[in-house]
């Protein structure tokens, strides 16, 4: 889904569009809302020390696998391996 469309739906609601009209206008459109915000991912990467995946998983209400995937993605962007 285009981010602008999601913003448009939110604006429509804030401007008084009824839920019924929103359903009729946008019904069937899939909306994905990620559980982990980019801001949380940044904090996770900063806080990760190589040994605290379980702690971060509990802190951010995520699985250890999700924490490790966030770290893997960040290190891939930086050109580093998980061992570094």
Residue pairs with C-beta under 8 A, 6 or more apart in sequence:
1 29
1 30
1 31
1 32
5 26
5 29
6 31
9 22
9 26
9 31
12 21
12 22
12 25
13 19
13 22
17 25
35 62
36 44
36 60
36 62
36 66
36 70
40 60
41 70
41 74
44 56
44 60
44 67
44 70
44 71
45 70
45 71
45 74
47 56
48 56
48 67
48 71
53 64
53 67
53 68
53 71
54 64
56 62
56 67
57 63
57 64
57 66
57 67
60 67
68 82
71 82
72 82
75 81
75 82
75 84
